[in-house]
Amino acid sequence: MPAIIIKFFKNFWLGLYKDLHFLIRALCILILLLLIFCATIFSVLVSNQESLIFRPKAETCEDFKWAPYVIEEHSLDYEKGKAYGWMFRAPRSKNCILYFYGNSDSSASFAERIPWLSQLSDASFFILEYPGYGKNSGAASEASLNELMALWGAYFKQHFNYKPKELIFWGRSLGGSVAAMMSQHMECHGLILESPFISMVELASDKYPYLPISMLCTNTLPILEPAKHFQGKVAIIHSKDDTVVLPRHAQSFKEHLPENADFLSITGTHKKGYQGHGSDYKVFLQRIFPASFSKSLALGDNSSEK
């Protein structure tokens, strides 16, 4: 009887050892496959993130005409090729607004908005394309945007006679990050940030909370941090209905920019929220930047609308 019991336990432990050995090997293989999968995803996201973040639009405003603006095309050469910009020069205006559009947009999107903008301000507008947008050469990335903004800053100071107090940078969504970049290369009186996000890291984290975005995202495109160090006035406009850039981003700006920022809350979607709020924009911006928003242009007939 003792021999049978001993043999039973011996076989039991031997079988258990074999089963555990198999399970450990299977677990190690599973972990290895998981690591390979994660490394592949990590590599794809890091190497292709520019194409995931930036969505260029090819149309431009080069054929657009809208009275009473005189529209001038400007260009410069840079490492990636040619870059273009357009001055919408308003008659007798001493002020200029540099407008930076959002993602999936181009200067054509600005041209669609100029009839509405001209009801807010009698200032001239300067619109420039990003790398890979419109007919610009190259591809957009945080580095290429920063390089191009430095060149446009130097170009603008060389070809135009505006003083910093006569300049405002207006950035919508992604354009808020580009406007903040430009403020580091060129002085201006104020920033208008429309639907701004804290940074691309925070924006992506809203959409993919299960991914380690801070490790993956090399195009951080911050807006809040440079805005903290901006010496002029900051106007922030955000829709409480925005599902692209969540309202928590506007709340963060409120918490971190308590002294030099003013806030306007509107309703509506991320891209079209401004529609129906023209009078709200007018009163808000006129209070902060009276020199540029004291009156609107008396528009004539548009000779050609793209």
C-alpha positions as semicolon CSV with decimal commas, in nm:
position;residue;x (nm);y (nm);z (nm)
1;M;0,000;0,000;0,000
2;P;0,272;0,263;0,084
3;A;0,444;0,189;-0,249
4;I;0,120;0,252;-0,439
5;I;0,067;0,582;-0,257
6;I;0,424;0,690;-0,321
7;K;0,393;0,602;-0,689
8;F;0,063;0,793;-0,713
9;F;0,208;1,114;-0,569
10;K;0,521;1,076;-0,777
11;N;0,317;1,052;-1,097
12;F;0,092;1,336;-0,981
13;W;0,377;1,577;-0,915
14;L;0,555;1,471;-1,234
15;G;0,240;1,539;-1,437
16;L;0,185;1,869;-1,260
17;Y;0,544;1,970;-1,332
18;K;0,498;1,890;-1,701
19;D;0,171;2,084;-1,711
20;L;0,327;2,385;-1,534
21;H;0,626;2,370;-1,765
22;F;0,391;2,374;-2,064
23;L;0,187;2,661;-1,919
24;I;0,500;2,866;-1,846
25;R;0,629;2,812;-2,198
26;A;0,290;2,901;-2,344
27;L;0,274;3,214;-2,127
28;C;0,625;3,319;-2,233
29;I;0,533;3,275;-2,601
30;L;0,213;3,475;-2,548
31;I;0,404;3,757;-2,377
32;L;0,662;3,756;-2,656
33;L;0,391;3,779;-2,923
34;L;0,224;4,060;-2,729
35;L;0,554;4,250;-2,708
36;I;0,611;4,205;-3,082
37;F;0,258;4,331;-3,152
38;C;0,305;4,635;-2,925
39;A;0,645;4,711;-3,078
40;T;0,493;4,695;-3,428
41;I;0,208;4,929;-3,330
42;F;0,456;5,161;-3,159
43;S;0,678;5,168;-3,468
44;V;0,387;5,233;-3,707
45;L;0,246;5,512;-3,492
46;V;0,581;5,683;-3,443
47;S;0,700;5,656;-3,802
48;N;0,367;5,751;-3,961
49;Q;0,224;5,994;-3,709
50;E;0,258;6,297;-3,938
51;S;0,020;6,134;-4,187
52;L;-0,214;6,047;-3,900
53;I;-0,209;6,399;-3,752
54;F;-0,194;6,629;-4,054
55;R;-0,461;6,617;-4,324
56;P;-0,360;6,860;-4,598
57;K;-0,609;7,020;-4,833
58;A;-0,488;7,109;-5,182
59;E;-0,720;7,398;-5,271
60;T;-0,588;7,755;-5,242
61;C;-0,733;8,105;-5,242
62;E;-0,518;8,220;-5,536
63;D;-0,817;8,276;-5,768
64;F;-1,040;8,423;-5,499
65;K;-1,155;8,785;-5,520
66;W;-1,366;8,975;-5,273
67;A;-1,412;9,353;-5,277
68;P;-1,280;9,572;-5,129
69;Y;-0,969;9,361;-5,056
70;V;-0,667;9,379;-5,283
71;I;-0,523;9,028;-5,278
72;E;-0,147;8,984;-5,323
73;E;0,035;8,653;-5,359
74;H;0,365;8,614;-5,172
75;S;0,612;8,327;-5,176
76;L;0,946;8,225;-5,033
77;D;1,194;7,945;-5,088
78;Y;1,277;7,707;-4,807
79;E;1,443;7,370;-4,763
80;K;1,138;7,175;-4,883
81;G;1,075;7,394;-5,189
82;K;0,827;7,678;-5,228
83;A;0,588;7,824;-4,971
84;Y;0,298;8,058;-5,046
85;G;0,099;8,320;-4,862
86;W;-0,167;8,579;-4,949
87;M;-0,223;8,931;-4,821
88;F;-0,587;9,040;-4,819
89;R;-0,512;9,411;-4,804
90;A;-0,798;9,624;-4,676
91;P;-0,822;9,990;-4,782
92;R;-0,680;10,242;-4,536
93;S;-0,623;9,979;-4,268
94;K;-0,326;10,019;-4,034
95;N;-0,370;9,679;-3,871
96;C;-0,317;9,324;-3,989
97;I;-0,439;8,986;-3,867
98;L;-0,229;8,681;-3,949
99;Y;-0,477;8,396;-3,978
100;F;-0,377;8,032;-3,918
101;Y;-0,634;7,775;-4,031
102;G;-0,715;7,439;-3,876
103;N;-0,645;7,084;-3,989
104;S;-0,812;6,950;-4,305
105;D;-0,815;7,313;-4,422
106;S;-0,610;7,544;-4,644
107;S;-0,614;7,905;-4,759
108;A;-0,930;7,816;-4,955
109;S;-1,108;7,754;-4,624
110;F;-1,002;8,100;-4,509
111;A;-1,135;8,250;-4,833
112;E;-1,472;8,089;-4,761
113;R;-1,470;8,258;-4,423
114;I;-1,351;8,604;-4,528
115;P;-1,703;8,744;-4,592
116;W;-1,785;8,663;-4,230
117;L;-1,450;8,790;-4,096
118;S;-1,483;9,116;-4,286
119;Q;-1,797;9,189;-4,087
120;L;-1,590;9,177;-3,768
121;S;-1,282;9,376;-3,863
122;D;-1,154;9,636;-4,108
123;A;-0,798;9,502;-4,073
124;S;-0,600;9,340;-4,351
125;F;-0,550;8,963;-4,333
126;F;-0,240;8,760;-4,412
127;I;-0,290;8,390;-4,471
128;L;-0,003;8,148;-4,526
129;E;-0,001;7,781;-4,620
130;Y;0,162;7,507;-4,413
131;P;0,412;7,253;-4,557
132;G;0,222;7,014;-4,781
133;Y;-0,098;7,225;-4,771
134;G;-0,234;7,419;-5,067
135;K;0,039;7,422;-5,332
136;N;0,323;7,425;-5,079
137;S;0,603;7,173;-5,116
138;G;0,709;6,941;-4,836
139;A;0,516;6,761;-4,563
140;A;0,380;6,898;-4,239
141;S;0,540;6,816;-3,905
142;E;0,606;7,016;-3,592
143;A;0,966;7,070;-3,703
144;S;0,880;7,178;-4,060
145;L;0,605;7,411;-3,933
146;N;0,843;7,577;-3,689
147;E;1,109;7,615;-3,959
148;L;0,859;7,772;-4,199
149;M;0,715;8,008;-3,937
150;A;1,065;8,138;-3,863
151;L;1,113;8,212;-4,235
152;W;0,771;8,376;-4,271
153;G;0,841;8,586;-3,963
154;A;1,160;8,718;-4,121
155;Y;0,985;8,765;-4,456
156;F;0,696;8,955;-4,302
157;K;0,923;9,196;-4,114
158;Q;1,126;9,258;-4,430
159;H;0,834;9,318;-4,669
160;F;0,574;9,487;-4,450
161;N;0,591;9,785;-4,217
162;Y;0,352;9,679;-3,943
163;K;0,448;9,746;-3,584
164;P;0,391;9,470;-3,323
165;K;0,100;9,667;-3,172
166;E;-0,072;9,655;-3,514
167;L;-0,052;9,276;-3,548
168;I;-0,279;9,002;-3,415
169;F;-0,233;8,627;-3,470
170;W;-0,561;8,434;-3,505
171;G;-0,534;8,054;-3,491
172;R;-0,821;7,809;-3,524
173;S;-0,778;7,460;-3,373
174;L;-0,443;7,328;-3,509
175;G;-0,379;7,684;-3,626
176;G;-0,364;7,788;-3,260
177;S;-0,044;7,588;-3,227
178;V;0,097;7,747;-3,544
179;A;0,000;8,095;-3,419
180;A;0,176;8,022;-3,090
181;M;0,483;7,912;-3,288
182;M;0,479;8,231;-3,491
183;S;0,461;8,440;-3,172
184;Q;0,803;8,300;-3,082
185;H;0,952;8,429;-3,409
186;M;0,765;8,756;-3,444
187;E;0,613;9,001;-3,198
188;C;0,243;9,079;-3,200
189;H;-0,014;9,258;-2,988
190;G;-0,236;8,961;-2,917
191;L;-0,342;8,602;-2,984
192;I;-0,691;8,488;-3,076
193;L;-0,718;8,114;-3,011
194;E;-1,035;7,962;-3,152
195;S;-1,114;7,604;-3,042
196;P;-0,758;7,554;-2,913
197;F;-0,630;7,229;-2,762
198;I;-0,377;7,209;-2,477
199;S;-0,138;7,009;-2,695
200;M;-0,159;6,734;-2,955
201;V;-0,066;6,485;-2,680
202;E;-0,371;6,586;-2,476
203;L;-0,596;6,591;-2,781
204;A;-0,486;6,242;-2,890
205;S;-0,524;6,116;-2,533
206;D;-0,892;6,213;-2,545
207;K;-0,942;5,994;-2,850
208;Y;-0,712;5,704;-2,753
209;P;-0,705;5,689;-2,372
210;Y;-0,580;5,329;-2,378
211;L;-0,256;5,416;-2,560
212;P;0,061;5,566;-2,404
213;I;0,029;5,879;-2,620
214;S;0,296;6,075;-2,432
215;M;0,548;5,806;-2,533
216;L;0,428;5,780;-2,892
217;C;0,364;6,140;-2,994
218;T;0,673;6,331;-3,108
219;N;0,463;6,609;-3,267
220;T;0,344;6,766;-2,943
221;L;0,220;7,094;-3,100
222;P;0,161;7,273;-2,768
223;I;-0,062;7,578;-2,735
224;L;-0,109;7,621;-2,362
225;E;0,262;7,628;-2,270
226;P;0,368;7,900;-2,519
227;A;0,050;8,093;-2,434
228;K;0,163;8,102;-2,070
229;H;0,477;8,288;-2,174
230;F;0,310;8,520;-2,424
231;Q;0,335;8,882;-2,305
232;G;0,035;9,022;-2,492
233;K;-0,339;8,971;-2,466
234;V;-0,496;8,633;-2,533
235;A;-0,857;8,582;-2,645
236;I;-0,991;8,226;-2,630
237;I;-1,311;8,117;-2,803
238;H;-1,450;7,768;-2,752
239;S;-1,780;7,591;-2,806
240;K;-1,927;7,395;-2,519
241;D;-2,067;7,154;-2,782
242;D;-1,726;7,082;-2,939
243;T;-1,672;6,705;-2,972
244;V;-1,336;6,734;-3,152
245;V;-1,155;6,953;-2,898
246;L;-1,341;6,886;-2,575
247;P;-1,441;7,174;-2,344
248;R;-1,191;7,048;-2,083
249;H;-0,918;7,208;-2,295
250;A;-1,079;7,551;-2,261
251;Q;-1,116;7,491;-1,888
252;S;-0,744;7,420;-1,863
253;F;-0,667;7,749;-2,038
254;K;-0,891;7,926;-1,785
255;E;-0,706;7,768;-1,495
256;H;-0,356;7,840;-1,626
257;L;-0,408;8,181;-1,789
258;P;-0,608;8,368;-1,526
259;E;-0,459;8,715;-1,579
260;N;-0,384;8,786;-1,946
261;A;-0,664;8,584;-2,112
262;D;-1,032;8,647;-2,183
263;F;-1,281;8,376;-2,271
264;L;-1,588;8,353;-2,492
265;S;-1,807;8,043;-2,472
266;I;-2,023;7,970;-2,776
267;T;-2,237;7,680;-2,901
268;G;-2,219;7,470;-3,215
269;T;-1,982;7,226;-3,381
270;H;-1,604;7,242;-3,396
271;K;-1,588;7,381;-3,753
272;K;-1,917;7,571;-3,779
273;G;-1,970;7,698;-3,425
274;Y;-1,880;8,053;-3,523
275;Q;-2,185;8,074;-3,749
276;G;-2,465;8,252;-3,571
277;H;-2,226;8,408;-3,318
278;G;-2,098;8,702;-3,524
279;S;-2,230;8,962;-3,280
280;D;-2,080;8,771;-2,986
281;Y;-1,740;8,761;-3,156
282;K;-1,769;9,130;-3,245
283;V;-1,846;9,251;-2,891
284;F;-1,588;9,017;-2,736
285;L;-1,300;9,100;-2,972
286;Q;-1,382;9,470;-2,985
287;R;-1,344;9,489;-2,608
288;I;-1,001;9,322;-2,615
289;F;-0,859;9,453;-2,943
290;P;-1,047;9,778;-3,019
291;A;-0,796;9,897;-3,281
292;S;-0,858;9,596;-3,505
293;F;-1,225;9,531;-3,433
294;S;-1,367;9,881;-3,386
295;K;-1,554;9,861;-3,715
296;S;-1,615;9,627;-4,005
297;L;-1,553;9,677;-4,374
298;A;-1,831;9,810;-4,592
299;L;-1,820;9,537;-4,853
300;G;-1,887;9,595;-5,217
301;D;-1,998;9,327;-5,460
302;N;-1,767;9,027;-5,485
303;S;-1,631;9,015;-5,835
304;S;-1,553;8,645;-5,827
305;E;-1,617;8,392;-5,556
306;K;-1,432;8,065;-5,553
